Amino acid sequence: MDKNFLDWKATKYELESYCYTMKEKVDEGGDSVAFINPEIRVKYVEDMKAILEWIDDAGETAPLSEYVEKLKSIKDIGEPIIARFRFIEQYPDNRKALALELQNRVLGKEVASI
């Protein structure tokens, strides 16, 4: 098999999989809804739906570069969402301590400047 074809197929699969996964995470009721700006979320979900339709339609004959471009654009928004979710999931006990520390630092600066 041709390496370009294998790269194309792998990138197509990655894009499709990423869109389905992120759409599930940030759509209503998803576990990452809290980690995306509501104004961005609606458009992001619409963009992923459009990409999934594109894959089934025009994407069948699209070059690898279009897949790479679409994957990058969707990951540019998705990866920070995943990172925020993982941080909170990984450190649930530290949320309160972090919030308190930030509050103390902000209040400390305000008091020091008076």
Phi and psi in degrees as a GROMACS rama.xvg file:
@    title "Ramachandran Plot"
@    xaxis  label "Phi"
@    yaxis  label "Psi"
@TYPE xy
-74.9608  135.055  ASP-2
-61.5031  -39.677  LYS-3
-60.6003  -40.3139  ASN-4
-64.9646  -41.8318  PHE-5
-64.8597  -40.8046  LEU-6
-62.9852  -43.2172  ASP-7
-60.0883  -47.1823  TRP-8
-64.0669  -43.864  LYS-9
-65.0284  -41.6027  ALA-10
-69.7138  -38.6683  THR-11
-59.9669  -47.7287  LYS-12
-62.2316  -43.5406  TYR-13
-61.9481  -44.5417  GLU-14
-62.9333  -47.4342  LEU-15
-62.0921  -46.6334  GLU-16
-63.4724  -44.0072  SER-17
-62.3434  -43.4109  TYR-18
-62.4664  -46.3404  CYS-19
-62.6743  -44.0161  TYR-20
-63.3475  -49.492  THR-21
-69.5776  -35.8881  MET-22
-60.1198  -42.4634  LYS-23
-65.6673  -38.1862  GLU-24
-72.2053  -37.0904  LYS-25
-106.07  -7.2799  VAL-26
-74.8872  167.066  ASP-27
-44.6708  128.216  GLU-28
84.0269  -3.55025  GLY-29
-71.3412  157.836  GLY-30
-75.3311  -6.56742  ASP-31
-116.802  13.0273  SER-32
-57.3552  -37.4602  VAL-33
-69.5036  -12.0204  ALA-34
-105.339  13.8748  PHE-35
-133.708  139.128  ILE-36
-59.0443  128.83  ASN-37
-57.3766  -32.565  PRO-38
-67.8197  -33.9911  GLU-39
-81.7743  -34.2867  ILE-40
-56.2492  -46.9735  ARG-41
-60.3267  -47.7577  VAL-42
-66.5735  -38.8687  LYS-43
-61.0255  -45.0719  TYR-44
-63.9606  -42.7299  VAL-45
-61.6663  -42.0175  GLU-46
-60.5453  -41.9024  ASP-47
-66.9885  -39.4965  MET-48
-62.2783  -41.6106  LYS-49
-64.3964  -39.5751  ALA-50
-65.071  -42.8734  ILE-51
-63.1791  -38.4132  LEU-52
-66.2597  -41.6275  GLU-53
-60.4594  -42.0258  TRP-54
-57.885  -44.3297  ILE-55
-73.6195  -19.0578  ASP-56
-109.156  -97.8731  ASP-57
-68.6686  -24.4616  ALA-58
-63.2151  -21.7664  GLY-59
-61.8448  -27.159  GLU-60
-116.494  6.3183  THR-61
-73.4574  148.102  ALA-62
-72.8175  162.194  PRO-63
-54.4534  -39.2483  LEU-64
-59.5136  -35.1813  SER-65
-67.9205  -39.4227  GLU-66
-63.7474  -43.688  TYR-67
-62.5112  -43.5004  VAL-68
-62.9807  -45.7056  GLU-69
-66.5899  -39.7217  LYS-70
-63.4591  -43.4263  LEU-71
-62.4885  -45.2306  LYS-72
-63.6647  -37.1323  SER-73
-78.2366  -32.0718  ILE-74
-74.625  -29.1925  LYS-75
-58.5444  -30.7891  ASP-76
-92.3025  -39.3856  ILE-77
-71.9498  -38.5863  GLY-78
-63.1391  -42.6846  GLU-79
-62.0623  -33.3834  PRO-80
-64.1913  -46.8521  ILE-81
-61.7387  -42.2563  ILE-82
-62.5095  -43.4812  ALA-83
-64.1768  -42.7686  ARG-84
-61.3505  -46.9113  PHE-85
-65.0363  -37.0687  ARG-86
-62.0899  -48.5872  PHE-87
-67.0189  -39.5286  ILE-88
-65.4097  -38.2182  GLU-89
-76.4493  -32.1214  GLN-90
-125.376  55.4343  TYR-91
-63.6118  -33.4608  PRO-92
-74.5385  -21.705  ASP-93
-84.3411  -10.2922  ASN-94
-58.8648  -49.198  ARG-95
-65.6925  -42.1455  LYS-96
-64.0359  -40.1739  ALA-97
-66.0221  -43.9231  LEU-98
-62.2272  -42.3068  ALA-99
-65.3274  -42.6452  LEU-100
-62.099  -44.4423  GLU-101
-62.7869  -42.9814  LEU-102
-61.8349  -45.3024  GLN-103
-62.3676  -40.6133  ASN-104
-66.4996  -42.4026  ARG-105
-65.6513  -47.1747  VAL-106
-64.9072  -38.1774  LEU-107
-60.9053  -41.2578  GLY-108
-66.8549  -40.3482  LYS-109
-65.5368  -41.9584  GLU-110
-67.3699  -40.3521  VAL-111
-66.6602  -28.1622  ALA-112
-85.8291  -6.5852  SER-113
